[in-house]
Amino acid sequence: MKKISLILTTVALFVSGGRSLKAAKLLAAKGIVVYNLAGGITEWQNSGGATTKE
């Protein structure tokens, strides 16, 4: 019988200036890999990046 590995991925996106930096630092301190979006959400959208609202 084959063993199946389950990998769960959680993505959190914070897009509000100083608050996002604070949240990113807290997550990183807990060992979570954090990426900072250079230029913020505005730059992302201006370069054609997709967004959604829920």
Secondary structure, DSSP 8 states (H G I E B T S, - for coil): ---------------SHHHHHHHHHHHHHTT------TTHHHHHHHTT------
